[in-house]
Amino acid sequence: MRSRSHITPLTIRYSDEDGIALILALFIVALCTVIVTQLTYTGMLDTSLHLLSKRSLESEYLMKSAINFGRAILKADVSEEDAEQDAWGPFLNGIEIPKEILNVRDPSVRVELEIRPVSASLPLRAVVSGDRANVKWRDVFQRFFEKMGFDSDELPDESGLFPGQVFDSSQVVANMIDYMDTDEVSYEADDFVGGIESNLPDSATFPNRSSLRWIGELYAIPGMNADRVRRISPFVTAFGNGRTVNINLAPRIVLESLHPEIGASQAEAIIQLRSEEAFTNVNKKGRLAPDIIPEEVYNEITPLIGIGSRWFQILAKVDYGSSTSFMRAYVSQTKPGELPLLKITEMF
């Protein structure tokens, strides 16, 4: 009996220790599993980040190569006029660059290039020269804003200066003149609506530096808002000091805005003519007047139209698997045959 009483406690103590050891073993196994899982996840994450970084770097270099390819194409064009018939013409609406040109071997990579002359758009800076408005361009922009629906959209000001107030096409142009001209008083003209600068809220001022630096500044002009800026952005530019529109490339709505007597049929006829042969300084008058537009209309728009471009926008797009990257560059060319100079480059 005494021996059995001694054996029982030993058996119980052994079982407790065995249970504790089992728990410790399970804990160690679980801990190792967590560590291994974490290391595996970290390794996969590092691999993914490395791959992403590699693709990002490769995309950037491909886009830079595409931009330089576009500059080389522009250099190859030695004609005075810029038109869709030029060497860079096929890239006007964006096309894929053949893979062998950029030495691209990965089938999942696609590089596209778009080249657009800035002068195909309406020049915002042309509205003002110093402290004076350019009447011809003032009226062009009034017609353009009207065609873009400013007189009917009833959209309120979002500049933060006149909350809730609605400005029509003429008022927006007058406000734009106030924003850019070098004086600090409201724009006034006998044949046009007045500006708003003298009525600005306390402490509010306009830059008054005679130009816009970029299209984003339009948001600061009373009467502009996100919807209006979005609608007009494809047809206007704030780059360069040009004060003419390239008649070889201007969109239909830009052509129609140049003069009240240029309507849809006249604009369509101009587009048809230039698709057959580019306008030059020698032939543009004979081809336009009087068959397409009256000679007096041609004489009125002559200061507003040109046939060449100094500034170009080059847009490169890279599709790399499921990711897409863009690079935009603005380049200037002083004369045909020169390699355009890079002025502004941005990635997005």
LUMRO-105224 format. One line per field, with one value per residue: residue in three letters; residue number from 1; z, x, y of N, C-alpha, C in turn. Coordinates in pm, whole numbers. Layout:
type	[ALA;...] $
seq	[NUM;...] $
n_up	[Z;...] $
n_east	[X;...] $
n_north	[Y;...] $
ca_up	[Z;...] $
ca_east	[X;...] $
ca_north	[Y;...] $
c_up	[Z;...] $
c_east	[X;...] $
c_north	[Y;...] $
This chain:
type	[MET;ARG;SER;ARG;SER;HIS;ILE;THR;PRO;LEU;THR;ILE;ARG;TYR;SER;ASP;GLU;ASP;GLY;ILE;ALA;LEU;ILE;LEU;ALA;LEU;PHE;ILE;VAL;ALA;LEU;CYS;THR;VAL;ILE;VAL;THR;GLN;LEU;THR;TYR;THR;GLY;MET;LEU;ASP;THR;SER;LEU;HIS;LEU;LEU;SER;LYS;ARG;SER;LEU;GLU;SER;GLU;TYR;LEU;MET;LYS;SER;ALA;ILE;ASN;PHE;GLY;ARG;ALA;ILE;LEU;LYS;ALA;ASP;VAL;SER;GLU;GLU;ASP;ALA;GLU;GLN;ASP;ALA;TRP;GLY;PRO;PHE;LEU;ASN;GLY;ILE;GLU;ILE;PRO;LYS;GLU;ILE;LEU;ASN;VAL;ARG;ASP;PRO;SER;VAL;ARG;VAL;GLU;LEU;GLU;ILE;ARG;PRO;VAL;SER;ALA;SER;LEU;PRO;LEU;ARG;ALA;VAL;VAL;SER;GLY;ASP;ARG;ALA;ASN;VAL;LYS;TRP;ARG;ASP;VAL;PHE;GLN;ARG;PHE;PHE;GLU;LYS;MET;GLY;PHE;ASP;SER;ASP;GLU;LEU;PRO;ASP;GLU;SER;GLY;LEU;PHE;PRO;GLY;GLN;VAL;PHE;ASP;SER;SER;GLN;VAL;VAL;ALA;ASN;MET;ILE;ASP;TYR;MET;ASP;THR;ASP;GLU;VAL;SER;TYR;GLU;ALA;ASP;ASP;PHE;VAL;GLY;GLY;ILE;GLU;SER;ASN;LEU;PRO;ASP;SER;ALA;THR;PHE;PRO;ASN;ARG;SER;SER;LEU;ARG;TRP;ILE;GLY;GLU;LEU;TYR;ALA;ILE;PRO;GLY;MET;ASN;ALA;ASP;ARG;VAL;ARG;ARG;ILE;SER;PRO;PHE;VAL;THR;ALA;PHE;GLY;ASN;GLY;ARG;THR;VAL;ASN;ILE;ASN;LEU;ALA;PRO;ARG;ILE;VAL;LEU;GLU;SER;LEU;HIS;PRO;GLU;ILE;GLY;ALA;SER;GLN;ALA;GLU;ALA;ILE;ILE;GLN;LEU;ARG;SER;GLU;GLU;ALA;PHE;THR;ASN;VAL;ASN;LYS;LYS;GLY;ARG;LEU;ALA;PRO;ASP;ILE;ILE;PRO;GLU;GLU;VAL;TYR;ASN;GLU;ILE;THR;PRO;LEU;ILE;GLY;ILE;GLY;SER;ARG;TRP;PHE;GLN;ILE;LEU;ALA;LYS;VAL;ASP;TYR;GLY;SER;SER;THR;SER;PHE;MET;ARG;ALA;TYR;VAL;SER;GLN;THR;LYS;PRO;GLY;GLU;LEU;PRO;LEU;LEU;LYS;ILE;THR;GLU;MET;PHE] $
seq	[1;2;3;4;5;6;7;8;9;10;11;12;13;14;15;16;17;18;19;20;21;22;23;24;25;26;27;28;29;30;31;32;33;34;35;36;37;38;39;40;41;42;43;44;45;46;47;48;49;50;51;52;53;54;55;56;57;58;59;60;61;62;63;64;65;66;67;68;69;70;71;72;73;74;75;76;77;78;79;80;81;82;83;84;85;86;87;88;89;90;91;92;93;94;95;96;97;98;99;100;101;102;103;104;105;106;107;108;109;110;111;112;113;114;115;116;117;118;119;120;121;122;123;124;125;126;127;128;129;130;131;132;133;134;135;136;137;138;139;140;141;142;143;144;145;146;147;148;149;150;151;152;153;154;155;156;157;158;159;160;161;162;163;164;165;166;167;168;169;170;171;172;173;174;175;176;177;178;179;180;181;182;183;184;185;186;187;188;189;190;191;192;193;194;195;196;197;198;199;200;201;202;203;204;205;206;207;208;209;210;211;212;213;214;215;216;217;218;219;220;221;222;223;224;225;226;227;228;229;230;231;232;233;234;235;236;237;238;239;240;241;242;243;244;245;246;247;248;249;250;251;252;253;254;255;256;257;258;259;260;261;262;263;264;265;266;267;268;269;270;271;272;273;274;275;276;277;278;279;280;281;282;283;284;285;286;287;288;289;290;291;292;293;294;295;296;297;298;299;300;301;302;303;304;305;306;307;308;309;310;311;312;313;314;315;316;317;318;319;320;321;322;323;324;325;326;327;328;329;330;331;332;333;334;335;336;337;338;339;340;341;342;343;344;345;346;347;348] $
n_up	[0;77;-116;-346;-291;-317;-584;-736;-714;-853;-1108;-1179;-1167;-1376;-1594;-1596;-1655;-1905;-2048;-2031;-2175;-2424;-2485;-2493;-2712;-2918;-2916;-2997;-3253;-3371;-3350;-3511;-3750;-3794;-3816;-4045;-4231;-4227;-4319;-4573;-4684;-4667;-4838;-5079;-5102;-5123;-5365;-5535;-5509;-5609;-5873;-5950;-5922;-6110;-6347;-6347;-6379;-6628;-6785;-6765;-6899;-7153;-7224;-7229;-7440;-7643;-7652;-7741;-7985;-8109;-8121;-8302;-8532;-8578;-8632;-8876;-9046;-9275;-9396;-9440;-9366;-9131;-9126;-9166;-9359;-9314;-9195;-8929;-8922;-8915;-8644;-8528;-8406;-8234;-8233;-8224;-8161;-8361;-8222;-8274;-8323;-8076;-7960;-7814;-7657;-7502;-7525;-7385;-7362;-7476;-7668;-7727;-7928;-7951;-8138;-8131;-8269;-8090;-8190;-8314;-8149;-7975;-7881;-7557;-7441;-7633;-7603;-7456;-7466;-7295;-7123;-7265;-7440;-7703;-7956;-8171;-8095;-7856;-7939;-8080;-7875;-7730;-7909;-7923;-7655;-7637;-7828;-7692;-7500;-7286;-7252;-7192;-7003;-6737;-6519;-6201;-6068;-5972;-5876;-5626;-5571;-5643;-5535;-5651;-5849;-6190;-6496;-6830;-7172;-7278;-7043;-6912;-7084;-7054;-6783;-6800;-6941;-6750;-6558;-6679;-6788;-6728;-6568;-6280;-6283;-6382;-6696;-6976;-7254;-7540;-7706;-7577;-7297;-6959;-6735;-6419;-6225;-6056;-5872;-5708;-5417;-5089;-5033;-5237;-5541;-5887;-6090;-6297;-6502;-6775;-6905;-6918;-6735;-6736;-6826;-6603;-6454;-6534;-6363;-6166;-6265;-6253;-6323;-6450;-6415;-6306;-6496;-6726;-6782;-6836;-7073;-7259;-7263;-7457;-7678;-7640;-7556;-7339;-7390;-7524;-7723;-7940;-8167;-8352;-8526;-8651;-8957;-9099;-8924;-8727;-8525;-8612;-8456;-8370;-8610;-8681;-8485;-8553;-8709;-8753;-8997;-9073;-9087;-9021;-9274;-9419;-9256;-9284;-9555;-9559;-9408;-9578;-9804;-9701;-9639;-9883;-9982;-9817;-9677;-9774;-9729;-9973;-10123;-9969;-9960;-10223;-10235;-10036;-10055;-10311;-10293;-10071;-9840;-9814;-9956;-9793;-9543;-9527;-9523;-9274;-9096;-9146;-8973;-8773;-8848;-8938;-9088;-8978;-8695;-8381;-8131;-7989;-7860;-7720;-7655;-7474;-7423;-7223;-7206;-6983;-6925;-6694;-6612;-6676;-6804;-6847;-7028;-7080;-7298;-7376;-7653;-7831;-8147;-8334;-8607;-8916;-8950;-8735;-8426;-8199;-7889;-7556;-7329;-7121;-6915;-6798;-6590;-6550] $
n_east	[84;194;386;233;116;336;398;191;190;427;366;169;308;487;319;221;454;506;289;338;574;480;311;499;647;457;415;666;680;464;558;787;661;521;738;868;662;640;893;880;668;787;1001;866;741;962;1062;848;848;1099;1064;863;999;1199;1047;932;1159;1252;1033;1046;1289;1224;1020;1161;1332;1143;1050;1283;1304;1081;1166;1374;1233;1095;1311;1388;1202;1204;1048;880;615;392;221;-22;87;355;667;627;358;200;199;29;-218;-140;36;161;506;724;860;1126;1261;1307;1437;1291;1217;1045;733;514;534;440;482;374;344;276;258;205;152;170;61;-173;-373;-580;-420;-388;-238;-237;-449;-391;-166;79;-59;-286;-573;-592;-797;-892;-824;-957;-1224;-1227;-1193;-1424;-1621;-1542;-1573;-1847;-1933;-1852;-2040;-2066;-2258;-2490;-2464;-2490;-2317;-2170;-1924;-1602;-1371;-1335;-1361;-1601;-1837;-2093;-2179;-2268;-2099;-2106;-1990;-1872;-1822;-1640;-1420;-1356;-1287;-1066;-891;-856;-723;-478;-373;-153;-239;-435;-706;-1052;-1125;-1225;-1428;-1582;-1725;-1760;-1825;-1763;-1478;-1387;-1204;-1181;-1374;-1295;-1284;-1181;-832;-785;-612;-504;-254;-147;56;68;41;-47;89;46;-211;-356;-388;-622;-824;-823;-947;-1231;-1543;-1453;-1449;-1420;-1550;-1576;-1307;-1212;-1351;-1253;-979;-853;-833;-698;-398;-123;137;443;497;346;111;-65;-274;-220;-329;-324;-364;-548;-833;-1182;-1364;-1195;-1127;-1381;-1416;-1260;-1375;-1693;-1813;-1714;-1833;-1968;-1963;-1768;-1545;-1525;-1464;-1211;-1066;-1084;-944;-680;-614;-567;-356;-104;-145;46;257;260;43;-191;-376;-484;-610;-798;-952;-1147;-1311;-1364;-1390;-1497;-1293;-1254;-1299;-1089;-876;-920;-871;-610;-391;-423;-373;-146;110;293;477;629;641;600;407;505;400;454;368;371;284;319;283;30;45;52;225;297;466;513;635;737;860;1074;1135;1347;1392;1316;1456;1628;1725;1472;1450;1435;1203;1011;938;740;623;355] $
n_north	[-121;124;157;200;445;608;591;697;993;1044;961;1147;1392;1355;1349;1615;1760;1660;1759;2033;2049;1970;2182;2386;2300;2311;2587;2678;2570;2705;2967;2953;2898;3140;3313;3209;3240;3518;3589;3477;3628;3883;3843;3796;4044;4214;4120;4187;4467;4521;4435;4613;4857;4816;4797;5052;5213;5122;5194;5473;5528;5432;5610;5851;5792;5771;6037;6167;6043;6153;6421;6392;6324;6563;6728;6626;6729;6974;7160;7475;7507;7354;7062;6795;6636;6621;6463;6393;6379;6133;6081;6254;6202;6010;5708;5367;5311;5127;4830;4756;4992;5114;4912;4722;4425;4283;4138;4232;4500;4817;5104;5427;5723;6069;6364;6702;7016;7317;7548;7482;7536;7781;8078;8173;8379;8573;8743;8967;9241;9372;9638;9645;9524;9287;9339;9184;8918;8913;8913;8673;8483;8532;8443;8177;8084;8115;7926;7705;7679;7858;8056;7932;7731;7803;7777;7825;8059;7940;8037;8130;8393;8519;8367;8155;8332;8378;8390;8501;8431;8669;8815;8648;8665;8939;8934;8771;8933;9136;8983;8936;9179;9464;9671;9784;9816;9782;9631;9824;9904;10049;9883;9646;9428;9532;9479;9320;9376;9602;9550;9348;9137;9252;9259;9078;9020;9046;8882;9046;9039;9032;8786;8434;8169;7897;7660;7588;7818;7930;7857;8047;8266;8469;8327;8106;7748;7405;7240;7403;7465;7210;7153;7342;7305;7123;7287;7524;7709;7791;7817;7944;8243;8290;8436;8350;8113;7792;7731;7501;7295;7355;7274;7221;7381;7583;7710;7805;7993;8206;8407;8571;8508;8269;7968;7635;7506;7650;7602;7325;7309;7428;7242;7022;7115;7152;6893;6784;6933;7109;7436;7717;8007;8123;8022;8034;8252;8263;8016;8028;8265;8413;8191;8019;8182;8527;8791;9014;8908;8727;8910;9024;8816;8754;8848;8665;8405;8142;7928;7765;7623;7686;7577;7254;6983;6685;6367;6080;5742;5455;5124;4876;4565;4546;4808;5163;5441;5792;6051;6390;6635;6963;7124;7350;7500;7688;7724;7547;7218;7222;7063;7028;7209;7090;7208;7185;6911;6646;6381;6150] $
ca_up	[0;85;-246;-443;-262;-366;-732;-796;-735;-958;-1238;-1205;-1197;-1509;-1694;-1602;-1726;-2046;-2107;-2047;-2286;-2549;-2511;-2537;-2847;-3009;-2922;-3079;-3392;-3419;-3365;-3632;-3866;-3811;-3866;-4183;-4313;-4238;-4408;-4709;-4729;-4687;-4960;-5193;-5112;-5178;-5507;-5606;-5512;-5703;-6008;-5977;-5942;-6239;-6455;-6346;-6436;-6770;-6849;-6774;-7006;-7281;-7255;-7269;-7575;-7736;-7665;-7828;-8120;-8162;-8154;-8425;-8644;-8603;-8694;-9015;-9125;-9310;-9466;-9365;-9311;-9050;-9166;-9146;-9461;-9273;-9148;-8798;-8937;-8868;-8498;-8484;-8315;-8152;-8285;-8159;-8221;-8381;-8112;-8312;-8319;-7939;-7914;-7713;-7682;-7419;-7598;-7303;-7361;-7591;-7658;-7822;-7937;-8010;-8161;-8165;-8268;-7998;-8265;-8361;-8046;-7958;-7785;-7449;-7416;-7738;-7567;-7395;-7494;-7196;-7052;-7364;-7496;-7847;-7986;-8259;-8018;-7757;-8003;-8112;-7755;-7694;-7996;-7885;-7529;-7668;-7895;-7592;-7414;-7166;-7239;-7161;-6904;-6606;-6416;-6114;-6052;-5875;-5847;-5486;-5558;-5656;-5522;-5697;-5960;-6323;-6595;-6966;-7251;-7285;-6911;-6883;-7160;-6988;-6660;-6840;-6973;-6620;-6490;-6745;-6822;-6625;-6480;-6168;-6293;-6466;-6842;-7031;-7399;-7584;-7780;-7508;-7156;-6873;-6649;-6280;-6135;-5954;-5777;-5637;-5271;-5018;-5029;-5357;-5653;-6003;-6113;-6382;-6563;-6921;-6966;-6835;-6738;-6772;-6838;-6469;-6401;-6571;-6247;-6080;-6334;-6224;-6432;-6487;-6319;-6351;-6617;-6839;-6813;-6898;-7210;-7351;-7258;-7579;-7789;-7604;-7506;-7270;-7418;-7632;-7741;-8070;-8173;-8470;-8526;-8771;-9031;-9151;-8820;-8630;-8526;-8673;-8369;-8369;-8737;-8677;-8389;-8604;-8769;-8756;-9128;-9095;-9024;-9032;-9413;-9454;-9182;-9346;-9683;-9528;-9367;-9698;-9887;-9642;-9643;-10018;-9994;-9707;-9708;-9760;-9734;-10113;-10185;-9880;-9996;-10346;-10213;-9942;-10099;-10251;-10309;-9942;-9759;-9886;-9944;-9677;-9424;-9527;-9479;-9131;-9016;-9182;-8858;-8675;-8900;-8988;-9148;-8910;-8549;-8310;-8013;-8007;-7744;-7750;-7548;-7481;-7337;-7215;-7142;-6939;-6857;-6650;-6570;-6784;-6765;-6948;-7017;-7173;-7315;-7466;-7719;-7921;-8265;-8387;-8752;-8965;-8963;-8609;-8324;-8101;-7753;-7450;-7238;-7003;-6917;-6680;-6590;-6475] $
ca_east	[0;280;454;138;98;453;402;87;233;530;298;99;410;542;217;220;573;489;194;405;670;403;267;617;682;358;442;786;643;382;646;869;572;499;862;889;559;677;1010;833;595;885;1075;777;721;1087;1067;748;895;1213;1008;793;1103;1263;955;920;1281;1253;930;1097;1389;1154;950;1263;1376;1035;1052;1397;1266;992;1249;1449;1138;1072;1433;1392;1108;1269;953;840;482;371;92;-34;166;495;719;570;213;133;194;-56;-320;-80;46;265;639;769;946;1267;1322;1352;1501;1203;1207;938;606;411;561;389;520;302;396;187;324;104;197;95;-6;-305;-469;-596;-319;-446;-156;-257;-560;-339;-29;106;-180;-393;-634;-592;-940;-922;-822;-1065;-1348;-1213;-1219;-1565;-1695;-1504;-1641;-1990;-1950;-1828;-2157;-2058;-2376;-2609;-2442;-2532;-2228;-2123;-1781;-1532;-1240;-1333;-1374;-1742;-1909;-2231;-2209;-2253;-2042;-2120;-1868;-1811;-1772;-1520;-1309;-1319;-1218;-937;-809;-819;-628;-348;-315;-60;-298;-511;-844;-1136;-1120;-1336;-1429;-1714;-1795;-1748;-1862;-1653;-1415;-1432;-1089;-1206;-1472;-1242;-1295;-1065;-706;-768;-546;-467;-108;-116;188;46;36;-74;205;-1;-357;-414;-420;-759;-912;-822;-1019;-1374;-1625;-1404;-1471;-1358;-1614;-1542;-1165;-1200;-1403;-1175;-836;-795;-831;-626;-262;-58;280;498;449;281;-19;-136;-319;-178;-450;-310;-391;-649;-960;-1297;-1419;-1099;-1146;-1510;-1409;-1175;-1455;-1836;-1855;-1660;-1923;-1933;-1932;-1639;-1441;-1511;-1396;-1070;-1009;-1073;-835;-548;-585;-518;-226;-86;-140;176;245;243;-84;-308;-478;-550;-692;-905;-1038;-1280;-1393;-1406;-1433;-1480;-1159;-1246;-1286;-951;-788;-941;-812;-469;-300;-452;-343;-12;120;401;474;757;630;533;388;534;345;493;289;427;206;411;193;-95;71;65;295;298;561;481;744;717;987;1067;1221;1360;1378;1309;1583;1702;1675;1396;1503;1344;1175;938;912;668;574;232] $
ca_north	[0;241;175;257;587;681;584;782;1131;1051;949;1274;1494;1327;1389;1762;1806;1622;1855;2163;2033;1968;2320;2462;2255;2370;2731;2699;2540;2816;3083;2931;2913;3283;3374;3165;3306;3659;3598;3448;3747;3991;3812;3821;4189;4270;4083;4268;4605;4526;4425;4739;4958;4786;4836;5198;5269;5090;5277;5611;5535;5415;5734;5949;5754;5807;6183;6201;5997;6257;6539;6360;6333;6706;6781;6581;6810;7101;7247;7594;7486;7234;7007;6650;6568;6617;6335;6364;6379;6011;6079;6364;6150;5907;5571;5287;5310;4989;4784;4747;5125;5138;4787;4661;4282;4228;4151;4297;4644;4892;5246;5512;5860;6170;6492;6802;7156;7402;7654;7439;7580;7925;8126;8253;8497;8673;8831;9089;9283;9476;9678;9663;9404;9269;9332;9070;8794;8924;8870;8530;8404;8546;8350;8040;8051;8101;7797;7601;7672;7943;8141;7852;7626;7853;7726;7934;8084;7855;8096;8166;8539;8557;8240;8148;8423;8318;8482;8450;8427;8803;8853;8568;8724;9064;8897;8717;9050;9196;8895;8938;9309;9513;9772;9729;9864;9698;9652;9902;9924;10095;9778;9518;9432;9572;9379;9306;9390;9705;9500;9232;9145;9309;9182;8996;9088;8966;8888;9162;9024;9031;8653;8317;8079;7762;7654;7576;7950;7965;7835;8167;8373;8465;8274;7974;7640;7280;7190;7489;7447;7079;7157;7425;7273;7066;7382;7646;7688;7902;7805;8025;8380;8300;8505;8301;7975;7720;7697;7365;7194;7400;7200;7290;7485;7693;7780;7876;8103;8313;8516;8538;8458;8134;7873;7494;7469;7708;7529;7193;7328;7454;7114;6939;7169;7129;6749;6756;7000;7205;7579;7782;8153;8163;7982;8031;8351;8222;7897;8057;8376;8433;8071;7964;8295;8654;8846;9104;8822;8679;9020;9047;8708;8735;8857;8560;8272;8113;7795;7692;7611;7689;7492;7125;6896;6545;6284;5939;5653;5320;5019;4770;4472;4609;4946;5262;5564;5897;6161;6499;6731;7076;7156;7467;7491;7824;7719;7409;7147;7222;6973;7109;7214;7052;7319;7137;6767;6600;6243;6130] $
c_up	[0;-49;-349;-417;-308;-518;-794;-815;-844;-1096;-1275;-1242;-1337;-1616;-1706;-1681;-1875;-2118;-2131;-2162;-2420;-2586;-2561;-2680;-2951;-3026;-3013;-3226;-3451;-3444;-3489;-3758;-3897;-3871;-4011;-4278;-4336;-4332;-4552;-4767;-4759;-4815;-5085;-5214;-5171;-5327;-5589;-5619;-5609;-5847;-6047;-6004;-6076;-6355;-6464;-6411;-6586;-6846;-6868;-6888;-7144;-7321;-7297;-7409;-7678;-7758;-7758;-7971;-8186;-8201;-8284;-8548;-8680;-8670;-8842;-9106;-9152;-9383;-9377;-9298;-9230;-9077;-9149;-9250;-9422;-9218;-9015;-8804;-8888;-8716;-8441;-8384;-8231;-8217;-8211;-8235;-8241;-8277;-8148;-8308;-8181;-7878;-7799;-7749;-7604;-7492;-7518;-7298;-7490;-7570;-7767;-7816;-8006;-8021;-8207;-8161;-8176;-8074;-8329;-8266;-8040;-7851;-7679;-7427;-7518;-7703;-7515;-7443;-7402;-7118;-7145;-7414;-7646;-7889;-8072;-8180;-7907;-7816;-8043;-7990;-7708;-7778;-7956;-7757;-7551;-7733;-7798;-7485;-7291;-7146;-7197;-7048;-6762;-6491;-6332;-6109;-5944;-5841;-5699;-5463;-5561;-5651;-5569;-5815;-6092;-6420;-6734;-7042;-7256;-7152;-6874;-6958;-7095;-6858;-6690;-6875;-6845;-6550;-6548;-6766;-6702;-6536;-6371;-6165;-6389;-6614;-6888;-7181;-7440;-7646;-7709;-7362;-7071;-6787;-6505;-6179;-6024;-5847;-5702;-5487;-5209;-5011;-5149;-5469;-5767;-6025;-6196;-6442;-6714;-6984;-6865;-6846;-6774;-6764;-6701;-6406;-6435;-6453;-6158;-6142;-6304;-6345;-6480;-6376;-6381;-6482;-6739;-6881;-6883;-7044;-7306;-7361;-7385;-7691;-7758;-7554;-7437;-7295;-7534;-7638;-7876;-8063;-8300;-8448;-8657;-8844;-9092;-9052;-8722;-8639;-8580;-8586;-8359;-8496;-8734;-8583;-8443;-8658;-8772;-8888;-9165;-9015;-9047;-9174;-9457;-9383;-9244;-9480;-9662;-9491;-9486;-9785;-9829;-9638;-9779;-10038;-9884;-9758;-9686;-9761;-9876;-10162;-10098;-9919;-10119;-10328;-10121;-9992;-10251;-10251;-10176;-9852;-9840;-9861;-9824;-9545;-9415;-9476;-9329;-9046;-9047;-9063;-8757;-8721;-8949;-9046;-9079;-8761;-8493;-8191;-8046;-7872;-7789;-7630;-7572;-7380;-7341;-7140;-7112;-6858;-6823;-6608;-6692;-6730;-6881;-6921;-7124;-7178;-7409;-7522;-7811;-8031;-8329;-8538;-8799;-8979;-8838;-8514;-8219;-7961;-7652;-7354;-7108;-7020;-6788;-6699;-6507;-6505] $
c_east	[85;349;361;117;216;454;304;132;337;467;229;198;467;443;210;338;563;394;257;503;599;357;382;656;587;381;562;757;561;466;732;786;547;622;887;790;595;795;971;760;690;964;994;757;845;1100;972;794;1012;1163;939;893;1172;1176;940;1041;1287;1151;979;1198;1325;1082;1047;1314;1271;1030;1165;1374;1175;1069;1325;1358;1111;1193;1439;1299;1169;1175;913;705;479;230;93;45;313;535;658;418;143;119;100;-162;-270;-82;158;396;680;874;1093;1337;1379;1417;1422;1183;1093;804;497;428;512;419;447;356;294;265;219;164;109;13;-136;-414;-477;-499;-378;-369;-181;-367;-511;-196;1;-18;-298;-443;-617;-736;-975;-926;-926;-1194;-1345;-1248;-1364;-1650;-1667;-1576;-1792;-2018;-1930;-1936;-2156;-2184;-2501;-2588;-2481;-2444;-2170;-1970;-1722;-1394;-1224;-1352;-1519;-1828;-2053;-2264;-2180;-2203;-2058;-1989;-1797;-1750;-1644;-1399;-1262;-1243;-1079;-841;-763;-711;-487;-289;-238;-118;-380;-654;-921;-1121;-1244;-1318;-1571;-1795;-1790;-1786;-1740;-1600;-1460;-1322;-1113;-1304;-1424;-1263;-1168;-952;-685;-705;-524;-317;-64;25;182;48;-11;48;167;-153;-424;-448;-562;-855;-921;-898;-1169;-1455;-1578;-1437;-1418;-1418;-1576;-1397;-1143;-1244;-1312;-1028;-780;-775;-757;-487;-211;93;322;439;381;145;-94;-176;-276;-302;-444;-354;-501;-777;-1074;-1348;-1326;-1114;-1275;-1506;-1332;-1254;-1602;-1883;-1789;-1747;-1877;-1893;-1798;-1525;-1417;-1437;-1246;-1000;-989;-957;-698;-513;-531;-378;-217;-89;2;154;219;101;-207;-415;-555;-642;-810;-1004;-1033;-1367;-1446;-1462;-1415;-1341;-1147;-1236;-1143;-856;-800;-874;-664;-374;-316;-406;-199;-10;228;384;615;757;553;517;415;489;385;411;351;330;301;330;64;-77;90;130;294;413;525;599;699;853;967;1171;1228;1348;1376;1448;1667;1641;1600;1454;1396;1326;1110;912;841;623;445;174] $
c_north	[123;266;237;404;669;687;684;927;1144;1046;1080;1383;1474;1371;1541;1815;1776;1719;1990;2158;2036;2108;2405;2426;2314;2521;2761;2674;2655;2941;3071;2948;3060;3350;3337;3233;3452;3677;3573;3569;3863;3968;3837;3970;4256;4242;4168;4413;4621;4523;4556;4851;4940;4830;4987;5263;5243;5175;5420;5624;5518;5544;5843;5920;5792;5958;6225;6155;6100;6382;6515;6368;6479;6770;6745;6660;6947;7196;7363;7576;7356;7185;6856;6571;6555;6481;6295;6354;6253;6004;6186;6319;6033;5769;5499;5299;5165;4949;4786;4884;5155;5015;4724;4514;4216;4246;4222;4449;4707;5040;5324;5654;5950;6300;6592;6942;7239;7505;7609;7486;7732;7976;8220;8383;8608;8773;8966;9114;9400;9510;9698;9528;9403;9243;9212;8940;8796;8870;8723;8446;8417;8450;8205;7999;8034;7966;7681;7598;7759;8027;8063;7753;7669;7800;7840;7943;7993;7910;8128;8315;8585;8432;8250;8236;8354;8423;8420;8464;8562;8843;8775;8624;8854;9036;8842;8831;9118;9114;8911;9077;9366;9622;9704;9782;9774;9733;9726;9917;9961;9982;9643;9537;9466;9459;9389;9337;9493;9659;9376;9247;9202;9208;9091;9079;8989;8980;9008;9154;9004;8893;8550;8226;7937;7761;7646;7709;7993;7949;7958;8283;8363;8422;8139;7874;7512;7230;7273;7471;7313;7082;7232;7383;7211;7168;7512;7611;7812;7900;7893;8163;8400;8365;8469;8155;7911;7670;7558;7258;7232;7316;7286;7404;7605;7776;7862;7995;8224;8432;8475;8478;8326;8037;7730;7455;7525;7634;7391;7203;7352;7323;7021;6985;7135;6981;6708;6814;7106;7348;7629;7933;8202;8136;8001;8132;8308;8103;7925;8161;8390;8307;8017;8073;8424;8714;8940;9024;8768;8788;9045;8939;8686;8749;8743;8421;8261;7974;7709;7691;7618;7595;7365;7056;6752;6462;6139;5859;5514;5230;4905;4671;4543;4754;5036;5388;5662;5994;6264;6595;6842;7117;7275;7451;7628;7829;7574;7347;7144;7119;7056;7098;7174;7170;7272;6988;6728;6455;6234;5993] $
